[in-house]
Every structure is written in structure tokens, then in C-alpha cells.
Amino acid sequence: MPLADVFSLLVLGQGKSGLDVARWALAHPERVSATTVYGGGTSEPNDATRALEAQGASFVYGTEQVEGAYDVCVTCPGISEFSAFFKAGREHAAQIMGEPEFAYRLSPQNWIAITGTNGKTTTTSLTDYLLKAAGEASVAVGNIGEPPVNEVDGRAHNEWFVAELSSYQIATTAELHPRVAVLLNITPDHLGWHKSHKNYALAKIKLFENMVDDDLVVIDVEDAGIREFDEYIYTPSRRICKVAFDEPEGADAAFVRDGKMVVRLKGVETQLVATSELKISGHHNVINALCAATAALAVGADPEGICRGLASFQPLEHRVEPCGEIDGVRYFNDSKATNTDAVEKALTAFPDDDVILLLGGHDKGTPLADFARVVMDNVRSVVCFGDARERFTAAMDEADVDGDVDIAQADDLRDAVDVARSLSSRGDVILLSPACSSFDEFSGYEERGRVFKDYVAQLAAAAKSQTE
């Protein structure tokens, strides 16, 4: 159902995306007859909401009991579709949706959508980068960059929206129709919001719901979590490009042959750069690069430009990011790895190195037995720190059946770096890839990663001064 020429708007939640929707509405009085924001049960006025009230929006604070009738309800992603607040919005509005769906209804042409438990930001950034390198108009939106509603009004002709979308955002879509959709992986996450792993997985897969004919679904067929839901993915009318390191069968596939990346679309192969030319490391990043290149080729981007982009794209901050070398030991910041699957992928970036892994932070309660065995097979030492250190240490001890991995503890992140340095030798890698959120010590993974990098820089400067 398209948005009416004129409609009344209800916004649930006063997070960034909700307030951005309200700002768009206030800037378009010819479309939106009235804008009402329910902030939620613990909401209070702040400078941003007061500014919007001054411009004509109505705010209701401190309650989830919605009153009135509205044409459209847009809900913030933190509000679960199973919550009483969401239910109240649905009961008082003719339509309910998230911000990406709202933006799509306003500007539906030329969308590429990317989702997965891990790797979304790298793949979204790289897809946008490849399109621009090939001379295409493109902007990265969603969980990366600006919410798409903020880019709608200034959108260039034929510009691509490359949207990083979470399961929360996809769950509240109905008409979103990307021309290319990428599913990178599915591992258990956000179960509090979705209530079950199946609900979470099906929310991801819902991204494909409206895709038809010549649209292209891109999936990593190596991922066991995706394969678990094959019956929901492979439908007769759905065109699927299978991505794997080893060549999959089919007219649409992306893979590595003789060290070079290859994308095959409708049986026609395009040879791209060698994997050795990529500046992003690890098996998972080869898959991410194949997915991004496939998306760009599928929408008509020039292969030569794509090759230039693949060879020049730099690692993103907090994602296996090189951040210095001290006494022959290299340091990498992978603070974005807030779950075990992300850590396992990060370790593939160092197949020939002795790795000292920093694990810890705020414990999510994730099962650790299988993860600990993977860690023990791929590192020389582990330093467990923060609130999670005792449980992680116990899991590592139990998995270290041969007793050949050093397992140590530290109070906090800086202490963990100091302990790791004491265990290191020239040629080693010290990798912060914590498998936990950061809220025991930091405001988020970004602050954690920057503190790590700053401390490494301080230590490097001190080491240098001692040799001068």
C-alpha cells in the first residue's frame, strides 16, 4: 500500500531514526498533516524533542499507552514487534513500519540491501565504494551512514541506496523491494527482541520477500546458519547467486579460482582481482568482497572500476584494523566483534601467525564450549578480561585439553594489553576481538576500540623513546 498523498504520522520511540522521521515530516507539511511522537515508558523531554515540539510536532512522554488514530506509524528499531508498545502502535494506525520501509515508500527505486549477523558494515561500505569507483551514484544508508529517510530529498538521479539493514528493521517491512539483496550469515543474536532464533533468521530472510524476476539474492552458501533455513530461501521464482571460496554450481555464483575472484552472472564470468590484492584480511573478508562485487556487477557497474575499488578499499575502524607495531609485535583492533562468530571469522585473517587473543567485556551469556575449541585451535595465548573473564577463562581451560595455550586473566582492557605484551614475542599478533559487548567499561565498541588504539600508540611512543 503506497503512502497517501497526505497522511497523519505516529512515531514510536525518540531514538535517532524516530526523530529523523519526525524531522522529515515537519519539513513536508504538504504530505504530513500531523506528527505525533510517543517517546516510550521512560522517555523525557530533551533538547532535540523540545526543538521538534517548537516546530509543530506533538510529543507524549513516559507512556506506551497510545491514544488516537493515525494513518501511518513508524517505529524505532529498538521496539520489538512482540512488545506491548508495538502492539499499541499497530492498533492505532492503519499501517505500521520501520524507518527503512518508510523511506522506501517515499523513494523506491535503486535499492541494494545487505544483512547478516556479522560483516554487514564492511560489505555495505565496500559495495558503496565499488559503485563509486565504477562511476555510479551511490550512498551508504541504514545502520551505516545516515538513515535513508535523511537522504531521500537530496537523492541524485539514478543514485543507489546501499542499505545496511538489521533484523529489527527488516522485520517491520512489507513492501521493501531491493534489486539486489545480500545475506552474509545467520548466527544466534538479538533473541530478546525476536523471542526465538527462528524468528530472527526469518526476519533476515524476509528481505527477499518481494524480489522477483531479474532481482538477485546473494548468499554465502558456506554459512551453516544460512543452510539451516534453505527451505525458506530457495523458492522457484527466486534468482540466487551462491557465494563460496570454492566454485559453486549454477549460472549465478561468486568464488575464487586460481587465487582470483570470479563472479558468474547468468552464465557469464567476470574475472576480478587476486585475493592477495585485497587490503582487508581473512577468509570472511574474501566472502564479503565477493558479495560486494557481485552486487555492484549485478546493477551494471563497470568491472574495471570494481577491480580498482577492490584493490584500494581499506579496513574499516574496529574491524580487524591494523593499529601499530611494538618490538616486532603487530596489534589489531577488532572491537566490533561483540559475538563469538565474529571472533572466529577474525581469526581466519591470521592463519600463519601466533595470535594472542584478548577476550572479554560485558558477558552476553553466549554458550562457549564450541567457541573455546575453535579458539584453542587458532591461538597461542588468550587473555580474558572484564566482567566476562571468569566464565571465559573456565571455558578456555576446559577446551585446552593439551595444555599448550597460555590462558591468562586481566582486570580491564589496558591491563589485558599489558598482560598480552608480557606473553608476546617478535612476530606475534595481539588481537582485540572480545566476543562481548563493552558496557562493563565503555559506552560502546567504538570507545573500546579507540581506547585500545590510543593505549597501543602510547606504548609504541614509549618504546620508541627508550631506543633513541
C-alpha positions as CSV (number, residue, x, y, z in Angstrom):
1,M,0.0,0.0,0.0
2,P,1.6,3.3,-1.1
3,L,1.7,6.2,1.3
4,A,-1.2,8.6,0.8
5,D,-0.7,12.0,-0.7
6,V,-1.5,13.4,2.7
7,F,-1.3,11.4,6.0
8,S,-1.1,11.7,9.7
9,L,2.0,10.3,11.3
10,L,2.7,8.5,14.6
11,V,6.3,7.8,15.6
12,L,7.1,5.2,18.4
13,G,10.3,6.0,20.2
14,Q,12.5,9.0,20.3
15,G,15.8,7.4,19.2
16,K,17.7,8.8,16.3
17,S,15.7,7.2,13.5
18,G,12.4,8.2,15.1
19,L,13.4,11.8,15.4
20,D,14.7,11.8,11.9
21,V,11.4,10.6,10.6
22,A,9.7,13.4,12.6
23,R,12.1,16.0,11.1
24,W,11.3,14.8,7.6
25,A,7.6,15.0,8.4
26,L,7.8,18.6,9.7
27,A,9.8,19.6,6.6
28,H,6.9,18.3,4.4
29,P,3.6,19.8,5.7
30,E,2.2,19.2,2.2
31,R,2.4,15.4,2.9
32,V,2.1,15.1,6.7
33,S,-1.0,16.6,8.3
34,A,0.1,16.0,11.9
35,T,3.2,14.5,13.6
36,T,2.9,12.8,17.0
37,V,5.7,11.1,18.8
38,Y,5.3,8.7,21.7
39,G,8.7,8.5,23.4
40,G,8.1,5.4,25.5
41,G,7.6,4.4,29.1
42,T,10.8,6.0,30.4
43,S,11.0,8.9,28.0
44,E,11.6,12.5,29.0
45,P,11.9,15.8,27.1
46,N,15.4,16.7,25.9
47,D,16.8,19.4,23.7
48,A,16.1,17.5,20.4
49,T,12.5,16.8,21.3
50,R,11.9,20.4,22.5
51,A,13.2,21.7,19.2
52,L,10.8,19.4,17.3
53,E,7.9,20.5,19.5
54,A,8.7,24.1,18.7
55,Q,8.4,23.2,15.0
56,G,4.9,21.7,15.5
57,A,5.4,18.1,16.5
58,S,3.4,16.7,19.4
59,F,5.3,14.6,22.0
60,V,3.8,12.2,24.6
61,Y,6.4,11.2,27.2
62,G,6.5,8.5,29.9
63,T,3.9,6.1,28.5
64,E,3.4,3.3,26.0
65,Q,-0.4,3.7,26.0
66,V,-1.1,5.1,22.6
67,E,-4.3,7.1,22.0
68,G,-5.9,8.5,18.8
69,A,-6.0,7.3,15.2
70,Y,-3.2,7.7,12.6
71,D,-2.7,6.8,9.0
72,V,1.0,5.7,9.4
73,C,3.0,4.6,12.3
74,V,6.8,4.4,12.1
75,T,8.5,2.5,14.9
76,C,12.1,2.8,16.1
77,P,14.2,-0.4,15.7
78,G,14.7,-1.0,19.4
79,I,10.9,-1.6,19.9
80,S,10.2,-5.3,19.4
81,E,7.4,-6.3,17.2
82,F,6.3,-8.6,20.1
83,S,6.1,-5.7,22.6
84,A,3.0,-4.1,24.0
85,F,4.3,-0.7,22.7
86,F,4.5,-2.0,19.1
87,K,1.0,-3.6,19.5
88,A,-0.4,-0.3,20.7
89,G,1.0,1.5,17.6
90,R,-0.4,-1.2,15.3
91,E,-3.8,-0.9,16.9
92,H,-4.0,2.9,16.5
93,A,-2.6,3.2,12.9
94,A,-3.7,2.0,9.5
95,Q,-0.1,0.9,8.7
96,I,3.0,0.3,10.8
97,M,6.6,0.1,9.6
98,G,10.2,0.9,10.4
99,E,12.2,3.8,9.1
100,P,13.8,2.0,6.1
101,E,10.3,0.9,4.9
102,F,9.1,4.4,5.3
103,A,12.0,5.7,3.3
104,Y,11.5,3.0,0.6
105,R,7.8,4.1,0.2
106,L,9.0,7.6,-0.4
107,S,11.8,6.7,-2.8
108,P,11.6,3.1,-4.0
109,Q,14.0,3.0,-6.9
110,N,17.5,1.6,-6.9
111,W,18.0,-0.2,-3.5
112,I,20.7,-2.7,-2.6
113,A,20.1,-4.2,0.8
114,I,22.7,-6.1,2.9
115,T,22.1,-8.1,6.1
116,G,23.7,-10.8,8.2
117,T,24.7,-11.2,11.8
118,N,28.3,-10.2,11.1
119,G,30.1,-8.4,8.2
120,K,27.2,-6.1,7.2
121,T,29.1,-2.8,7.7
122,T,32.2,-3.9,5.8
123,T,30.2,-5.3,2.9
124,T,27.9,-2.3,2.8
125,S,30.8,0.1,2.8
126,L,32.6,-1.9,0.2
127,T,29.6,-2.2,-2.1
128,D,29.1,1.6,-1.9
129,Y,32.8,2.1,-2.5
130,L,32.9,-0.2,-5.6
131,L,29.9,1.6,-7.1
132,K,31.6,4.9,-6.7
133,A,34.9,3.6,-8.0
134,A,33.0,2.5,-11.1
135,G,31.4,5.9,-11.6
136,E,27.9,5.1,-10.2
137,A,26.0,7.4,-8.0
138,S,25.7,5.7,-4.6
139,V,25.2,6.4,-0.9
140,A,25.5,4.0,2.1
141,V,22.5,4.3,4.4
142,G,20.8,2.4,7.2
143,N,22.9,1.3,10.2
144,I,25.9,2.8,8.4
145,G,25.8,6.5,7.5
146,E,22.5,8.3,7.6
147,P,19.1,6.7,8.0
148,P,17.7,6.5,4.4
149,V,14.9,9.0,5.2
150,N,17.6,11.7,5.6
151,E,18.9,11.0,2.0
152,V,15.5,10.8,0.2
153,D,15.0,14.5,-0.5
154,G,18.5,15.1,-1.9
155,R,18.8,11.9,-3.8
156,A,20.6,12.2,-7.1
157,H,19.1,10.8,-10.3
158,N,19.7,7.0,-10.5
159,E,21.6,7.1,-7.2
160,W,21.8,3.7,-5.5
161,F,20.9,3.4,-1.8
162,V,23.2,0.7,-0.4
163,A,21.4,-0.1,2.8
164,E,22.8,-2.0,5.8
165,L,19.7,-3.4,7.5
166,S,19.3,-5.2,10.8
167,S,16.8,-7.9,11.6
168,Y,14.9,-5.4,13.6
169,Q,14.5,-3.1,10.5
170,I,13.6,-5.9,8.1
171,A,11.0,-7.5,10.4
172,T,8.9,-4.3,10.1
173,T,9.0,-4.2,6.3
174,A,6.1,-5.1,3.9
175,E,6.9,-3.6,0.5
176,L,10.7,-3.1,0.6
177,H,12.0,-4.4,-2.7
178,P,15.7,-4.3,-3.2
179,R,17.1,-5.1,-6.7
180,V,20.0,-6.9,-5.0
181,A,19.8,-8.4,-1.5
182,V,22.8,-9.9,0.3
183,L,22.6,-12.3,3.2
184,L,26.1,-12.9,4.7
185,N,25.4,-15.3,7.6
186,I,23.0,-16.2,10.4
187,T,24.1,-16.9,13.9
188,P,22.1,-16.6,17.1
189,D,21.7,-13.0,18.2
190,H,19.0,-10.5,19.4
191,L,16.9,-13.3,20.8
192,G,15.4,-10.9,23.4
193,W,13.9,-8.8,20.6
194,H,12.8,-11.7,18.3
195,K,11.9,-14.3,21.0
196,S,13.5,-17.2,19.1
197,H,16.3,-17.9,16.7
198,K,13.9,-19.0,14.0
199,N,12.1,-15.6,14.2
200,Y,15.5,-13.9,14.0
201,A,16.5,-15.9,10.9
202,L,13.2,-15.5,9.2
203,A,13.4,-11.7,9.8
204,K,16.6,-11.7,7.8
205,I,15.2,-13.9,5.1
206,K,12.1,-11.6,4.8
207,L,14.5,-9.2,2.9
208,F,13.9,-11.4,-0.1
209,E,10.1,-11.5,0.1
210,N,9.3,-9.0,-2.7
211,M,12.1,-9.9,-5.0
212,V,11.1,-11.3,-8.4
213,D,12.2,-12.0,-12.0
214,D,15.6,-10.4,-12.6
215,D,16.3,-9.3,-9.0
216,L,19.3,-11.1,-7.4
217,V,19.6,-12.7,-4.0
218,V,23.3,-13.1,-2.9
219,I,24.0,-15.7,-0.1
220,D,27.1,-17.2,1.4
221,V,26.5,-20.9,0.9
222,E,29.4,-21.8,3.2
223,D,27.5,-20.5,6.2
224,A,25.9,-23.3,8.3
225,G,23.4,-20.9,9.8
226,I,22.0,-20.0,6.4
227,R,21.9,-23.6,5.3
228,E,19.7,-24.4,8.2
229,F,17.0,-22.3,6.6
230,D,17.4,-23.3,3.0
231,E,13.7,-24.3,2.7
232,Y,12.8,-20.6,3.2
233,I,15.4,-19.2,0.9
234,Y,15.3,-21.4,-2.2
235,T,11.9,-20.7,-3.9
236,P,11.1,-21.4,-7.6
237,S,10.8,-17.7,-8.5
238,R,13.9,-16.5,-6.7
239,R,17.2,-16.0,-8.5
240,I,20.1,-16.8,-6.2
241,C,23.8,-16.2,-6.6
242,K,25.8,-18.7,-4.5
243,V,29.0,-17.3,-2.9
244,A,31.8,-19.5,-1.6
245,F,35.5,-19.7,-1.8
246,D,35.3,-22.9,-3.8
247,E,33.3,-22.7,-7.0
248,P,29.5,-23.5,-6.5
249,E,27.4,-24.8,-9.3
250,G,24.8,-22.7,-11.2
251,A,24.5,-19.8,-13.6
252,D,24.9,-17.3,-10.8
253,A,27.9,-17.8,-8.5
254,A,30.9,-16.0,-7.0
255,F,34.1,-17.7,-5.9
256,V,37.9,-17.9,-6.1
257,R,39.6,-19.7,-8.9
258,D,43.4,-19.9,-9.1
259,G,43.7,-17.2,-6.5
260,K,41.5,-14.7,-8.3
261,M,38.0,-13.6,-7.6
262,V,35.4,-14.6,-10.2
263,V,31.7,-13.6,-10.5
264,R,29.4,-15.5,-12.8
265,L,26.0,-13.9,-13.6
266,K,23.6,-15.6,-16.0
267,G,26.5,-17.9,-17.0
268,V,28.9,-15.0,-18.0
269,E,32.0,-14.9,-15.9
270,T,33.9,-11.7,-14.9
271,Q,37.4,-12.2,-13.5
272,L,38.3,-9.6,-10.9
273,V,41.4,-9.1,-8.7
274,A,43.5,-11.7,-6.9
275,T,42.6,-12.2,-3.3
276,S,46.2,-11.3,-2.4
277,E,45.4,-7.7,-3.7
278,L,42.7,-7.2,-1.1
279,K,43.7,-4.9,1.9
280,I,41.1,-6.5,4.1
281,S,42.2,-9.7,5.6
282,G,40.7,-13.1,6.4
283,H,38.5,-15.7,4.7
284,H,35.4,-13.9,5.8
285,N,36.5,-10.7,4.1
286,V,37.1,-12.6,0.8
287,I,33.5,-13.7,1.0
288,N,32.4,-10.1,1.9
289,A,34.3,-8.8,-1.1
290,L,32.8,-11.4,-3.4
291,C,29.3,-10.4,-2.2
292,A,30.0,-6.7,-2.7
293,A,31.5,-7.2,-6.2
294,T,28.5,-9.4,-7.1
295,A,26.1,-6.7,-6.0
296,A,27.9,-4.0,-8.0
297,L,28.2,-6.1,-11.1
298,A,24.5,-7.1,-10.9
299,V,23.4,-3.5,-11.1
300,G,25.7,-2.7,-14.1
301,A,28.8,-1.3,-12.6
302,D,32.0,-1.3,-14.7
303,P,34.3,-4.3,-13.9
304,E,37.5,-2.2,-14.3
305,G,36.2,0.3,-11.7
306,I,35.2,-2.6,-9.4
307,C,38.7,-4.0,-9.7
308,R,40.2,-0.6,-8.8
309,G,37.9,-0.4,-5.8
310,L,38.6,-3.9,-4.6
311,A,42.4,-3.3,-4.6
312,S,42.2,0.1,-2.8
313,F,39.5,-0.4,-0.2
314,Q,40.9,-0.1,3.3
315,P,39.9,-1.9,6.5
316,L,37.2,-0.2,8.5
317,E,37.8,1.1,12.0
318,H,37.3,-1.5,14.7
319,R,37.1,-4.4,12.2
320,V,40.5,-6.3,12.2
321,E,42.0,-2.8,11.9
322,P,45.9,-2.7,12.0
323,C,46.8,-0.2,14.7
324,G,50.5,-0.4,15.2
325,E,53.6,-2.4,15.9
326,I,55.8,-2.6,19.0
327,D,59.0,-4.5,19.2
328,G,58.0,-6.6,16.2
329,V,54.6,-7.4,17.6
330,R,51.6,-6.3,15.4
331,Y,48.4,-5.0,17.1
332,F,44.9,-5.3,15.6
333,N,41.7,-3.7,16.8
334,D,38.6,-5.8,16.2
335,S,36.4,-4.2,18.9
336,K,33.3,-4.6,16.7
337,A,33.5,-8.4,17.3
338,T,30.9,-8.5,20.0
339,N,29.9,-12.1,19.5
340,T,31.7,-15.4,19.1
341,D,31.1,-15.9,15.4
342,A,32.7,-12.6,14.6
343,V,35.8,-13.6,16.6
344,E,36.0,-17.0,14.7
345,K,35.9,-15.1,11.4
346,A,38.6,-12.6,12.6
347,L,41.0,-15.5,13.5
348,T,40.9,-16.6,9.8
349,A,42.9,-13.4,9.0
350,F,46.0,-14.8,10.7
351,P,46.4,-18.4,9.5
352,D,50.2,-18.3,9.7
353,D,50.7,-16.1,12.8
354,D,50.9,-16.8,16.5
355,V,48.0,-14.9,17.9
356,I,47.4,-13.6,21.4
357,L,43.7,-13.0,21.7
358,L,42.1,-10.5,24.0
359,L,38.6,-11.7,25.0
360,G,36.1,-10.2,27.4
361,G,33.9,-7.3,28.5
362,H,30.2,-7.5,29.3
363,D,29.1,-11.1,29.2
364,K,26.2,-11.8,26.8
365,G,25.8,-15.3,28.3
366,T,26.6,-17.0,24.9
367,P,27.4,-20.7,25.0
368,L,31.2,-21.0,24.9
369,A,32.1,-24.7,24.6
370,D,32.3,-24.9,20.7
371,F,33.8,-21.4,20.5
372,A,36.5,-22.2,23.0
373,R,37.6,-25.2,21.0
374,V,37.9,-23.0,17.9
375,V,40.0,-20.5,19.9
376,M,42.3,-23.2,21.2
377,D,43.0,-24.4,17.7
378,N,43.9,-21.0,16.4
379,V,45.8,-19.0,19.1
380,R,48.9,-19.3,21.1
381,S,47.6,-17.3,24.1
382,V,44.4,-15.9,25.4
383,V,43.9,-13.0,27.9
384,C,40.4,-12.9,29.4
385,F,39.4,-9.5,30.9
386,G,36.5,-7.5,32.3
387,D,33.2,-8.9,33.7
388,A,33.3,-12.0,31.5
389,R,36.8,-13.0,32.4
390,E,36.0,-15.8,34.9
391,R,33.5,-17.6,32.6
392,F,35.6,-17.2,29.5
393,T,38.7,-18.4,31.4
394,A,36.8,-21.5,32.6
395,A,35.7,-22.3,29.1
396,M,39.2,-21.9,27.6
397,D,40.7,-24.1,30.4
398,E,38.2,-26.8,29.7
399,A,38.8,-26.7,25.9
400,D,42.6,-26.7,26.2
401,V,42.9,-30.4,26.5
402,D,46.6,-30.4,25.5
403,G,47.5,-27.6,27.8
404,D,49.6,-25.8,25.1
405,V,47.8,-22.5,25.1
406,D,48.7,-19.8,27.7
407,I,45.4,-18.7,29.4
408,A,45.7,-15.5,31.5
409,Q,43.4,-13.0,33.1
410,A,43.3,-9.2,33.4
411,D,41.1,-6.7,35.2
412,D,40.4,-4.4,32.3
413,L,41.3,-3.6,28.7
414,R,44.6,-1.8,29.4
415,D,45.6,-4.5,31.9
416,A,44.8,-7.1,29.2
417,V,47.2,-5.3,26.7
418,D,49.9,-5.3,29.4
419,V,49.5,-9.0,30.1
420,A,49.4,-9.8,26.3
421,R,52.7,-7.8,25.9
422,S,54.3,-9.9,28.6
423,L,53.3,-13.1,26.7
424,S,54.4,-11.9,23.3
425,S,57.5,-12.4,21.2
426,R,58.7,-10.7,18.0
427,G,56.5,-11.7,15.0
428,D,53.3,-12.3,17.1
429,V,49.9,-10.7,16.7
430,I,47.9,-9.2,19.6
431,L,44.3,-9.2,18.5
432,L,41.5,-7.4,20.4
433,S,38.4,-9.4,19.3
434,P,36.5,-9.6,22.5
435,A,33.3,-11.6,21.8
436,C,31.4,-9.4,24.3
437,S,29.7,-6.1,24.4
438,S,31.7,-3.3,26.1
439,F,29.2,-1.9,28.6
440,D,31.1,-3.0,31.7
441,E,33.8,-0.5,30.9
442,F,32.9,1.6,27.9
443,S,29.9,3.3,26.2
444,G,30.2,1.1,23.2
445,Y,32.6,-0.9,21.0
446,E,33.7,2.3,19.3
447,E,35.0,3.8,22.6
448,R,36.6,0.4,23.5
449,G,38.4,0.3,20.1
450,R,39.7,3.8,20.3
451,V,40.9,3.4,23.9
452,F,42.8,0.3,22.7
453,K,44.4,2.1,19.8
454,D,45.3,5.1,22.0
455,Y,47.0,2.8,24.5
456,V,48.9,1.0,21.8
457,A,50.0,4.3,20.4
458,Q,51.2,5.4,23.9
459,L,53.1,2.2,24.4
460,A,54.7,2.5,20.9
461,A,55.8,6.0,21.7
462,A,57.3,5.0,25.0
463,A,59.1,2.0,23.4
464,K,60.5,4.3,20.7
465,S,61.7,6.9,23.2
466,Q,63.6,4.2,25.0
467,T,65.6,3.2,21.9
468,E,66.5,6.8,21.0
